[in-house]
Amino acid sequence: MPLNKETINVVKSNAFQVLERVDDLLSLSNWEKKYLGKKGEVVNITKQVCELNSVERPIIGTLINDLKQELSIAAQKRKQELATRTPSSHSVPPGTFFDLTAPGKRVPLGHLHPITQMRQYAEDIFIRMGFEVHETREVDDDYHNFESLNMPPQHPARDLWDTFWTENGLVCITHTSNMQIRILTSKSIPIRAIIVGRCFRNEALDARHEHTLHQIEGLYVDKNIKLSDLIGTFKKFLDEFYQRDVKIKTQPSHFPFVEPGIEFLLDCSLCQGTGIINKDRCSTCGGNGWIELAGAGMIHPNVLAEAGLDSQKYSGFAWGFGLDRLVMMKYGIEDIRHFNRGDLRFIQQF
């Protein structure tokens, strides 16, 4: 039979007709040998291309390449269909054929905790904004957790945190700021970093407070950094995290490692900022319609000096927010304690 377009169509039609009747992996393997193997139909007609004239050769060659690609795609699709069947539905006796390329079935071993899911999501946003991700140290020394952050021994600001101490004088970190001095002394300017990890505070538990919280610290140092840069950066992150134009407000606050210091507040998604749910006061926001989200501010000159940076030349901002509260607002969770109770009815919703 002369090699032409009709010949190729005949091979194609026959191949697909046979493929429709293939019902097991062994038959599929034989089909691939017949049509795509080294001595298969496609190779046989390919050998005849050299007999064509200069006009027909590129046309027929293109058609053969297209045929080979179509058959390869069809074979892969059929293989996936057969691999997803239960063993009882295969007509091949056990042990007759085993396809090492067939995709395995994933064993259901659970899924990521909602906090872990949202941590990865938040990290991805910051990475796209040009920040580098750092892990915190959950147990650290007094110098990194307090003293390097403008809180020398006996400083009254230490009383802001009810701290867990180990028997050998180490601290279960109260904030991820313990990594600031390490990053400032090991990285070159400009510095754009986030610090993620768990923090621990010995405080009373309620709908908004836990003894263990997940925090994301932000750190940005360069020349001519202003407070407006901090507000704009944080607002951009929140818009992306919640996929909406969020409402935030700032208010003055005091933290010894920033000057000036501010707090970010986010409109409460549980009560839509009204402070009332079903005629009762919203327990999540305390009835005021706003959730305290983050402490922030411009890095204190003393902290920059501790890191060996000239505060007359460089400036920067920092923030620290509780990831737990961000997740609460994203999913309408009314009590922060749900995250650590281990109740699968709650966890399996995410």
Protein Blocks (a to p, Z undefined) as FASTA:
>chain_A
ZZdfklmmmmmmmmmmmmmmpcbfklmmmmmmmmmmmklmklmmmmmmmmpcfklmmmmm
mmmmmmmmmmmmmmmmmmmmmmmpcfklpcbdghkaccfkbccddddebjadfklmmmmm
mmmmmmmnopacddddfbdcfklmmmmnopaghiaklmmpccdddfkopacdfbfklmmm
mmmmmpccddddddeddddddddddfkbcfbdcddddddddehiafklmmmmmmmmmmmm
nopacdddddddddfkbccddddddddfklnonopaehiacfklnonopacfbdcddddf
klmmmnopafklpgcddddddfklmmmmmnopabfklmmnopaklmmmZZ
